[in-house]
Each structure stands twice: as C-alpha cells, then as structure tokens.
Amino acid sequence: MIGSLLVDNIGELVTNAPRDGVADPLGLRRDAALLVEDGEVAWIGPARYAPAADRRIDAGGAAVLPGFVDSHAHLVFAGDRAAEFAARMAGEPYTGGGIRTTVGATRAATDDELRANVRRLRDEAMRQGTTTIEIKSGYGLTIADEARSLRIAAEFTGDTTFLGAHVVPAEYADRPDDYVGLVCGPMLAAAAPHARWIDVFCERGAFDADHARAILACGQAAGLGVRVHANQLGPGPGVRLGVELGAASVDHCTHLSDADVDALAGSATVATLLPGAEFSTRSPYPDARRLLDAGVTVALATDCNPGSSYTSSMPFCLALAVREMGMTPAEAVWAATAGGAAALRRADVGVLRPGARADLTILDAPSHLHLAYRPGVPLIRQVLHNGVPQ
C-alpha cells in the first residue's frame, strides 16, 4: 500500500480550476498544500490546514503545476533525419517528403528497437514534466506495420492514434485511391483495436479533402475519435473538415482564413499549435493571439518526430509560444496542460483538483512565469505521475 502523500510548502500552485467569481484561468493558490491518495488528488488548501499524511514532499516555496499534456507526438519510428534538418538550415524548404525516409527505417526495425525508442522519448518527456502523451502511428503504412506500431504505443499511453493516412507510401504513389481503400479497409480493421483516435495529414502532397473525409468517416464508424493534421504547409480544407466532423482537435493551424477561425470559434474543436515544427522548419509561426481573441480553445504540443520537430520538451514549446506566437505565459501554461487535456477530451489530467489524477510537476522556480522567462533552463525539479515520484 503506497499510502497518502502530502506536497506542502508550495509557493504557487497552478490548479487550472478557478474559484467562483475569480477571473483567473490558472486557478492560482499561494502558500498551498496538496494531498494525494490512491493516485488521485484528495485535498487542496492552505498549507497551514494541511492534513497528516504517510509521506511528505517539501516544495520549498517553489511553484507546482499540473503535468504537461502533450496531445500530438509521433514516437514510434526508427532512425533520424539529421541530414534533412541540416539541409533545411542551409536553405532547402520543408515539404513533408522526408516522411518516407522514416517509413523505410521503421519497417526495417524490430519490435524491440521501436519499443526502446518509444521508451527513451517517453522518459525524456517525463523528465521535462510531461505526464500524459498521445502517440501516433504513421511510419509503417502497411497493415502489419501500422498495427504493430499501435500495439507498441499502447504499452505507453491510452491515447493512441491511427495515422495510416500520413502520406501515400512509395509503392502506392501512382494509386492513391487504392491506398485510401487499404487504409479504410483492412488497415483500419487491424489498427482500430489498438487505437483511440484516427488522424489524417490533410495537405497538398498528402491527402485531399475527399480522401481525408472518407478515411475519417470510416474511423468514426469504427468507433475512433477524430483528429486532423491541418493547414500546416498552406491554406486548405483541413480545419473546416475537422470542425464539420466534430474533431477533438485540428493540429498545426499555421495558415488560417477568417472562415477557419470562425469555424473553430463556433465549435468544441481545439486548435493544437506545434511551434517546435515551425522552429525546426523555419516556417511562419501560427498566430495564437488571433485564435485566442476569437474565443478558440488552444492547446500546445511538441509534434515530437524525427523530421520536422525532434523535441520532446513542452517547456521549450511553451517558451516559443510566448516569444513567437503572441501568448502570455499564463495562456501558454494553460494550453500546455488543460488545453492538451481538452484536445484529448480528458477531464482527469491537466488540472489539479480533488478527484483528478495526481500528475504534477514541481519547478525549480517560484512561479510558472519562469517557464517562459528562463527558456532552455532545466526547471523541472520533480515529477509525480499517478501520485508516484518519478
């Protein structure tokens, strides 16, 4: 029996649970304490009223916040694309074509090699405060390789996403309709038992609106929730298609029309922004300020993948969002925690309140502001996942 755990002497507690009548989305509490029992938050209140517990962690006046929720990551792959990155930094544009390089390496890898890479990246993310992570397939693009990618991903998270529609693989280059039929048919049948979500890369050079709609509709019919890679490389139909289909999240959202923003603002679909991709491809950043001012729910995620955003650091993405995308530090912290939870339609993470999962991060800093104020500095002192120190 693990017993109870008290985290006290918290200088600033970010709960994301605002109190009635208080205009504070972060639900900040000062001089606070938090009690954990059976992996859940059992009590929050002033430190002076803290109940007794079997164990204690003294936060030393530091800030404590919910664990980051990374709602967009591609961790099941083999190899890397460092040479491609170097070429981009030398002036070559990003087109998404390098995905096929990773497909070849992933198909050739063993299950144990793929599993070890997922574990390495998951642990790397955890050390930086990420306690919930979504993991996509999409680098197998055969029936067997997509199914095994999802089986491996499911060993590390309950939020697994079938992305057989990442790109059309080389062997189907002249037969995209046949590949869509494969994705909608036997590939989906093999993948669905191991997936919670279905996703499509709806972009020029990947899948057009008709193909994306067909794939997502088949995924919905199989009981999967919808996510969409949309409007990353240029304007397109992906955002409005996602909203139309009730997607939990449309991701990237770099090139948006007024109609796209209006559609998002009138929906429950989250706009998930991935600034690591713009950093790594020297592309324009999404305009988070425009979305927030329109009333759109915004999440931040890493897009961790070997080609266009090889980072597992939510603090890095948070700092980029503040510096480059017009977000305040508080908005970015909310987007990286509660926003990510909304993008995964999760109510048990991204928030600290009684009954929520006891996923929290203790900073080596007195305030959440330091996450953007001190970019690149390892500010994560300790992480608790399901109430267990990592």
Order of alpha helices (4+ residues) and beta strands (2+ residues): beta-beta-beta-beta-beta-beta-alpha-alpha-alpha-beta-beta-alpha-beta-alpha-alpha-beta-alpha-beta-alpha-beta-alpha-beta-alpha-alpha-beta-alpha-alpha-alpha-beta-alpha-beta-beta
